[in-house]
Amino acid sequence: MVEKTFPMTLEGKEKLEQELEELKTVKRGEIIERIKIARSFGDLSENSEYESAKDEQAFVEGRINTLENMIRFAQIIDNENVDSDEISIGKTVTFVELPDDEEEEYTIVGKAEADPLTGKISNDSPIAQALIGKSVGDVVTIATPGGNMEVKITNVKQN
């Protein structure tokens, strides 16, 4: 069976490792303490504090398993052999939407470290899929759920 790999930047892997360490060393202990306190209240069948702590424990343990898997099968992206103006994972791309010249900037990362609110989009997203392999000056049509949009790439930089 072939294991799934998780493409990511070195910075992204380091962030996941920090989150994992925090969950294992701090969060687990806090939850265990909450469970102990909730148990001291007596009858567990009607104890909302106990149920809440157990739910949080299940969530944290699931997240720990997910992070361990992503870190174990991380594929660090190396852009050494990619032209400096070619778009690839780990690079930040600036483009203008045509015809109104509205400028947008995104960093393309693996889905494990994607965070659209901070401008980090997954390499699996429609925008990234259309842009990867393109270069500064290229005009690209991006198929989005809201319809096609045409963009002109104005800048590509390595992070």
N, C-alpha and C positions, 0 to 999 in steps of 0.2 A: 504494500500500500504506500502510495506517495503522499508525504505530508505536505500540507499547504504552507507556502512561504509567505512572509509578510514583508514586502519591500518597505524600507524606511530609511531615513537619514540617520547618521550616527547620533545626532542631537535628539532625534525622536526616540531612539532606543534608550538613550540615557535618561530621558524623562520617564519612560515606562519603568525603567529599573528603579528610579527614585519613588515613583508611585507605589510600586510593589513593596519596596522596603518600608515605606510609611504604613501601608496596610498591615504588613506582617508584624512590625515592631510596635506601632502605636495603636492603630485602630482595633486590632484583635483584642488587645489588653483592655481597651476602653469598653468594648462590647461585653467581654467576659465579666467585667466589674458590674456593668448594668444588669446582666443576667443574675448575678449573685444577689444584688440588691433587690431585684424584682422577686426572686424566689423567697426572700425573707418576708415578703408581704403575705405569704400563705397560699391559699387556694389558687393554683395555676390555671384552672379552667376558666376563670373570669378575671384574669390578670392582664390588663392591656399593656402594661409596661413590659411584662415578660414576653408577650407576643410580639411587641414592637422590637424588642432587643433581639429576639430569635429571627425575625424577618431581616433585620439589618445584618445579623451574623450570616445568614444565608446569602444575602447580596454580596457582602464583602468576600466571603469564601469563593463565590462564583467569579468575582472580579479578579481575585488572586489567581485562580486557575486560568482565566483568560489571559492575564498578563504573562504568567509563566509560559504559556503556550506561544504567545506572540514573540516573547524574548527568545525562547528556545529556537524558533524557526524564523528569526529575523534575517532578512537579506539586506545588508547594508548597501545602499546605492553608491556606486563610484562613478563620478562624472569625468574622470581624468581623460578618457578617450572620446569625449563628446565635445564638439565645437563650442566655443564660448557663447555664441549667439543662437545655439540650438536649444530648444525647449526639451527638458527631461525632468524626471523626478529629482527633487532637491533644489530646483531653480525657481526664481521668482520671475514672473512674466508680467509685463505691463502691455495693455492693448487699449485701443480706442474702439468703441462701438460705432459702426458706420450706419447711417450717414451723420448722426448728431455729435460725433466726436466725444462721447462720454467716456472718460478714462477709468479703467479698472485695473487692479493689480492683485495677483494671487501667487501664492507659493504652492507648488505642486509637491505633494507628499504622499506616502503610502496611506492606505485607509486607516491603519492603526493609529496614526498621529493627525488625521484630518480634524480640522476645527474651523468650519466656514465662518464663524463669527469673528475669528482673528485673521481671516484671509488665507487659511491653509485648506486647500481642496484636495480631495482624494484623486489619485491617478486613475481611478475607476469612474470618476464623474464625467458627464458628457463634455463639459468644457475642457477638462484636462485631456480626455481622449482625443478631442479634435486638435488640440494644440501641440501635443507631444510629437517631436520630430520636426516641427516647423521652426522658422528662423525669423529674425528681425526683418521687417518689411513685407512679410507674407500676409496676404489677406485670406482669412479662413472663415468658412461658414460652419457655425456651431448649431447642431440640432438640440434644442431644449424643449422641455415640456410645454413651454409657452409659445413655441414656434421657432423658426430658424432666426439666428442673428449673425450678422457679418461683422467681423472685427479685423483690425489691422494691428499687427504686432509691432510695438514701438521700442521695447526694451526687454532684454533677458539678462539676468544676473545670477551668478552662483552665490549661494548663501554661505 
